[in-house]
C-alpha cells in the first residue's frame, strides 16, 4: 500500500469517526430535548444545561468540518415549542 493510499485511508477513517461521534451526540441531544419537553408539559422545573452541553461537543466536532453545527437551546425555546402543540 502506498503512502498516499495510507494517508487517504487514515483521513477517511478519521472522518468516519467524526460522523459516528456526531450521530451518537445527536441522539443524546434529542433525548435531552425530549426530557425537557416532557418536564415542561408537566409543569415541572427543567433546564437546558444537558442539551447545551451536548450541543457544545457537537459544535467542537463541527469546527473540524464535515458535520453541521447545532443551535443552543434556551428554556424559552422549549416553552414556546410546548405551547404550540
mmCIF file of the C-alpha atoms, coordinates in Angstrom:
data_MODEL
# 
_entry.id   MODEL 
# 
loop_
_atom_site.group_PDB 
_atom_site.id 
_atom_site.type_symbol 
_atom_site.label_atom_id 
_atom_site.label_alt_id 
_atom_site.label_comp_id 
_atom_site.label_asym_id 
_atom_site.label_entity_id 
_atom_site.label_seq_id 
_atom_site.pdbx_PDB_ins_code 
_atom_site.Cartn_x 
_atom_site.Cartn_y 
_atom_site.Cartn_z 
_atom_site.occupancy 
_atom_site.B_iso_or_equiv 
_atom_site.pdbx_formal_charge 
_atom_site.auth_seq_id 
_atom_site.auth_comp_id 
_atom_site.auth_asym_id 
_atom_site.auth_atom_id 
_atom_site.pdbx_PDB_model_num 
ATOM 1  C CA . UNK A 1 1  ? 0.000   0.000  0.000  1.00 0.00 ? 1  UNK A CA 1 
ATOM 2  C CA . UNK A 1 2  ? 1.414   3.366  -0.982 1.00 0.00 ? 2  UNK A CA 1 
ATOM 3  C CA . UNK A 1 3  ? 1.951   6.201  1.482  1.00 0.00 ? 3  UNK A CA 1 
ATOM 4  C CA . UNK A 1 4  ? -0.719  8.229  -0.331 1.00 0.00 ? 4  UNK A CA 1 
ATOM 5  C CA . UNK A 1 5  ? -3.182  5.368  -0.016 1.00 0.00 ? 5  UNK A CA 1 
ATOM 6  C CA . UNK A 1 6  ? -2.381  5.037  3.706  1.00 0.00 ? 6  UNK A CA 1 
ATOM 7  C CA . UNK A 1 7  ? -2.866  8.775  4.212  1.00 0.00 ? 7  UNK A CA 1 
ATOM 8  C CA . UNK A 1 8  ? -6.198  8.747  2.376  1.00 0.00 ? 8  UNK A CA 1 
ATOM 9  C CA . UNK A 1 9  ? -7.365  5.712  4.358  1.00 0.00 ? 9  UNK A CA 1 
ATOM 10 C CA . UNK A 1 10 ? -6.373  7.346  7.649  1.00 0.00 ? 10 UNK A CA 1 
ATOM 11 C CA . UNK A 1 11 ? -8.157  10.572 6.704  1.00 0.00 ? 11 UNK A CA 1 
ATOM 12 C CA . UNK A 1 12 ? -11.264 8.653  5.685  1.00 0.00 ? 12 UNK A CA 1 
ATOM 13 C CA . UNK A 1 13 ? -11.262 6.679  8.937  1.00 0.00 ? 13 UNK A CA 1 
ATOM 14 C CA . UNK A 1 14 ? -10.923 9.891  10.940 1.00 0.00 ? 14 UNK A CA 1 
ATOM 15 C CA . UNK A 1 15 ? -13.848 11.486 9.089  1.00 0.00 ? 15 UNK A CA 1 
ATOM 16 C CA . UNK A 1 16 ? -15.938 8.351  9.631  1.00 0.00 ? 16 UNK A CA 1 
ATOM 17 C CA . UNK A 1 17 ? -15.209 8.539  13.368 1.00 0.00 ? 17 UNK A CA 1 
ATOM 18 C CA . UNK A 1 18 ? -16.279 12.214 13.462 1.00 0.00 ? 18 UNK A CA 1 
ATOM 19 C CA . UNK A 1 19 ? -19.570 11.346 11.773 1.00 0.00 ? 19 UNK A CA 1 
ATOM 20 C CA . UNK A 1 20 ? -20.115 8.367  14.078 1.00 0.00 ? 20 UNK A CA 1 
ATOM 21 C CA . UNK A 1 21 ? -19.473 10.510 17.169 1.00 0.00 ? 21 UNK A CA 1 
ATOM 22 C CA . UNK A 1 22 ? -21.749 13.241 15.812 1.00 0.00 ? 22 UNK A CA 1 
ATOM 23 C CA . UNK A 1 23 ? -24.601 10.771 15.252 1.00 0.00 ? 23 UNK A CA 1 
ATOM 24 C CA . UNK A 1 24 ? -24.265 9.474  18.816 1.00 0.00 ? 24 UNK A CA 1 
ATOM 25 C CA . UNK A 1 25 ? -24.219 13.004 20.246 1.00 0.00 ? 25 UNK A CA 1 
ATOM 26 C CA . UNK A 1 26 ? -27.221 13.948 18.088 1.00 0.00 ? 26 UNK A CA 1 
ATOM 27 C CA . UNK A 1 27 ? -29.150 11.023 19.567 1.00 0.00 ? 27 UNK A CA 1 
ATOM 28 C CA . UNK A 1 28 ? -28.189 12.048 23.115 1.00 0.00 ? 28 UNK A CA 1 
ATOM 29 C CA . UNK A 1 29 ? -29.171 15.653 22.358 1.00 0.00 ? 29 UNK A CA 1 
ATOM 30 C CA . UNK A 1 30 ? -32.590 14.599 21.063 1.00 0.00 ? 30 UNK A CA 1 
ATOM 31 C CA . UNK A 1 31 ? -33.138 12.525 24.216 1.00 0.00 ? 31 UNK A CA 1 
ATOM 32 C CA . UNK A 1 32 ? -32.237 15.523 26.398 1.00 0.00 ? 32 UNK A CA 1 
ATOM 33 C CA . UNK A 1 33 ? -34.589 17.755 24.407 1.00 0.00 ? 33 UNK A CA 1 
ATOM 34 C CA . UNK A 1 34 ? -37.414 15.233 24.789 1.00 0.00 ? 34 UNK A CA 1 
ATOM 35 C CA . UNK A 1 35 ? -36.802 15.069 28.534 1.00 0.00 ? 35 UNK A CA 1 
ATOM 36 C CA . UNK A 1 36 ? -37.018 18.875 28.810 1.00 0.00 ? 36 UNK A CA 1 
ATOM 37 C CA . UNK A 1 37 ? -40.232 18.896 26.744 1.00 0.00 ? 37 UNK A CA 1 
ATOM 38 C CA . UNK A 1 38 ? -41.847 16.245 28.962 1.00 0.00 ? 38 UNK A CA 1 
ATOM 39 C CA . UNK A 1 39 ? -40.935 18.147 32.134 1.00 0.00 ? 39 UNK A CA 1 
ATOM 40 C CA . UNK A 1 40 ? -42.199 21.405 30.651 1.00 0.00 ? 40 UNK A CA 1 
ATOM 41 C CA . UNK A 1 41 ? -45.524 19.806 29.668 1.00 0.00 ? 41 UNK A CA 1 
ATOM 42 C CA . UNK A 1 42 ? -45.881 18.527 33.235 1.00 0.00 ? 42 UNK A CA 1 
ATOM 43 C CA . UNK A 1 43 ? -45.096 21.996 34.596 1.00 0.00 ? 43 UNK A CA 1 
ATOM 44 C CA . UNK A 1 44 ? -42.020 20.594 36.316 1.00 0.00 ? 44 UNK A CA 1 
ATOM 45 C CA . UNK A 1 45 ? -38.769 22.555 36.573 1.00 0.00 ? 45 UNK A CA 1 
ATOM 46 C CA . UNK A 1 46 ? -36.262 21.868 33.812 1.00 0.00 ? 46 UNK A CA 1 
ATOM 47 C CA . UNK A 1 47 ? -33.059 23.253 32.402 1.00 0.00 ? 47 UNK A CA 1 
ATOM 48 C CA . UNK A 1 48 ? -31.383 23.101 29.034 1.00 0.00 ? 48 UNK A CA 1 
ATOM 49 C CA . UNK A 1 49 ? -27.935 22.513 30.556 1.00 0.00 ? 49 UNK A CA 1 
ATOM 50 C CA . UNK A 1 50 ? -27.661 18.899 29.354 1.00 0.00 ? 50 UNK A CA 1 
ATOM 51 C CA . UNK A 1 51 ? -28.865 19.841 25.867 1.00 0.00 ? 51 UNK A CA 1 
ATOM 52 C CA . UNK A 1 52 ? -26.379 22.667 25.563 1.00 0.00 ? 52 UNK A CA 1 
ATOM 53 C CA . UNK A 1 53 ? -23.504 20.637 26.984 1.00 0.00 ? 53 UNK A CA 1 
ATOM 54 C CA . UNK A 1 54 ? -24.039 18.093 24.213 1.00 0.00 ? 54 UNK A CA 1 
ATOM 55 C CA . UNK A 1 55 ? -24.510 20.892 21.675 1.00 0.00 ? 55 UNK A CA 1 
ATOM 56 C CA . UNK A 1 56 ? -21.124 22.347 22.652 1.00 0.00 ? 56 UNK A CA 1 
ATOM 57 C CA . UNK A 1 57 ? -19.462 18.973 21.993 1.00 0.00 ? 57 UNK A CA 1 
ATOM 58 C CA . UNK A 1 58 ? -21.224 18.732 18.616 1.00 0.00 ? 58 UNK A CA 1 
ATOM 59 C CA . UNK A 1 59 ? -20.101 22.218 17.649 1.00 0.00 ? 59 UNK A CA 1 
ATOM 60 C CA . UNK A 1 60 ? -16.500 21.350 18.565 1.00 0.00 ? 60 UNK A CA 1 
ATOM 61 C CA . UNK A 1 61 ? -16.722 18.463 16.095 1.00 0.00 ? 61 UNK A CA 1 
ATOM 62 C CA . UNK A 1 62 ? -18.272 20.783 13.503 1.00 0.00 ? 62 UNK A CA 1 
ATOM 63 C CA . UNK A 1 63 ? -15.185 23.017 13.672 1.00 0.00 ? 63 UNK A CA 1 
ATOM 64 C CA . UNK A 1 64 ? -13.243 20.115 12.172 1.00 0.00 ? 64 UNK A CA 1 
ATOM 65 C CA . UNK A 1 65 ? -15.584 20.051 9.182  1.00 0.00 ? 65 UNK A CA 1 
ATOM 66 C CA . UNK A 1 66 ? -17.974 17.529 7.625  1.00 0.00 ? 66 UNK A CA 1 
ATOM 67 C CA . UNK A 1 67 ? -20.686 17.747 10.313 1.00 0.00 ? 67 UNK A CA 1 
ATOM 68 C CA . UNK A 1 68 ? -23.084 20.664 10.885 1.00 0.00 ? 68 UNK A CA 1 
ATOM 69 C CA . UNK A 1 69 ? -23.283 22.917 13.905 1.00 0.00 ? 69 UNK A CA 1 
ATOM 70 C CA . UNK A 1 70 ? -26.329 22.803 16.161 1.00 0.00 ? 70 UNK A CA 1 
ATOM 71 C CA . UNK A 1 71 ? -28.069 25.714 17.828 1.00 0.00 ? 71 UNK A CA 1 
ATOM 72 C CA . UNK A 1 72 ? -28.010 26.160 21.556 1.00 0.00 ? 72 UNK A CA 1 
ATOM 73 C CA . UNK A 1 73 ? -31.460 25.771 23.149 1.00 0.00 ? 73 UNK A CA 1 
ATOM 74 C CA . UNK A 1 74 ? -32.980 28.164 25.672 1.00 0.00 ? 74 UNK A CA 1 
ATOM 75 C CA . UNK A 1 75 ? -35.682 27.368 28.202 1.00 0.00 ? 75 UNK A CA 1 
ATOM 76 C CA . UNK A 1 76 ? -37.870 29.871 26.349 1.00 0.00 ? 76 UNK A CA 1 
ATOM 77 C CA . UNK A 1 77 ? -37.468 27.848 23.144 1.00 0.00 ? 77 UNK A CA 1 
ATOM 78 C CA . UNK A 1 78 ? -38.703 24.713 24.925 1.00 0.00 ? 78 UNK A CA 1 
ATOM 79 C CA . UNK A 1 79 ? -41.672 26.566 26.437 1.00 0.00 ? 79 UNK A CA 1 
ATOM 80 C CA . UNK A 1 80 ? -42.567 28.027 23.038 1.00 0.00 ? 80 UNK A CA 1 
ATOM 81 C CA . UNK A 1 81 ? -42.384 24.603 21.395 1.00 0.00 ? 81 UNK A CA 1 
ATOM 82 C CA . UNK A 1 82 ? -44.651 23.089 24.071 1.00 0.00 ? 82 UNK A CA 1 
ATOM 83 C CA . UNK A 1 83 ? -47.156 25.947 23.808 1.00 0.00 ? 83 UNK A CA 1 
ATOM 84 C CA . UNK A 1 84 ? -47.534 25.388 20.054 1.00 0.00 ? 84 UNK A CA 1 
ATOM 85 C CA . UNK A 1 85 ? -48.567 21.756 20.478 1.00 0.00 ? 85 UNK A CA 1 
# 
